[in-house]
């Protein structure tokens, strides 16, 4: 794991270059261009607000803001995992030319979506102020949650991207699992609405439930998140990073042959 992290640092210039390239390519030939970074989550929020505030009424104060707080980190996570699954298998052009550092590709996908997430945060804060939810001192915990989610997302992106090289069905499986994962994560409902006998397992076994409820605690409930689930998932993420790194190291030379 540490070798991969060292190499990521060594090739940080390449990581920055690939991230910039991905950001530019994402909105190339688009009239609105980079504005889609803000428009995409806003449009999703509008659709779900209509669904859950009008058709399926949720009796919560500032429900639109509550939902948006959970939706933004989910978009970062799901976009990274969905695109990360094919991050290596779709880049034969790079992997077959030289000894290209394959671990940079999933990292570039995660970093690109992280930047979109961070750039959308001012929009979330403005929305919260509209509902009278001003940032409190509890935002000091935000970087901690951000780092934990980054580690979890990067670990899973590495794992699925490495396995997808030989098991191409995995990217389709991941896409379908993300749909299920979306609805079992407390984005549109509070975790306390989950039946008590299932609540602990439903939250702790789901890393995004831990992340989303932590963001909700900071921005919506204006309190510090529970540290134990965050520490637990940081440990799991480090183990997953180690496993994915081992897969990369053992099969790096075979990537170009399989793709």
Secondary structure by P-SEA (a helix, b strand, c coil): caaaaaaaaaaaaaaaaaaaaaaaaaccccccccccaaaaaaaaaaaaaaaccccccccccaaaaaaaaaaaaaaaaaaaaaaaaaccccccccccccccaaaaaaaaaaaaaaaaaaaaaaaaaaaaaaacccccccccaaaaaaaaaaaaaaaaaaaaaaaaccccaaaaaaaaaaaaaaaacccccccccccccaaaaaaaacaaaaaaaaaaacccccccccaaaaaaaaaaaaaaaaaaaaaaaaccccccccc
